[in-house]
């Protein structure tokens, strides 16, 4: 596992045994910046739990690109806002699943459920790490019936 810290990648020791690990997708992370979106209060609850070190968050590396891209095409965000968000995301030091062992599973999931490889990569990563995936993507939630894939409002 790798944590991002500014421009450097820092190897991270194994998680603390008592720390709960969750996976989130970009539909949750973008709500940290666009709080006008529905269910943003639940996304902020996840972020705040992470900040209090109550949970650990793992994401595939595309998480960062998806969020920054969504903000870039939001007319309420300018270049400076997007760059600031990019910096803040990296400073959070989320765990990044970089072993890519889950990519074949992502392909299987994509074909089985009619999802994109992007959406399936979050599911495959959560499945590999045996943790819950939180999303607010209704399309994913409507197509996938896996107990560990949960709506962001189910975060406790």
ABEGO torsion letter per residue (X at the ends): XBBBBEABBBBBBBBBAABBBBBBBAAAAAAAABAABBGAAAAAAAAAAAAAGABBBBBBAAAAAAAAAAAAABAABBAAAAAAAAAAAAAAGBBBBAAGAAAAAAAAAAAAAGBBAAAAAAAAAAAAAGBBBBBABAAAAAABBBAABBBAAABX
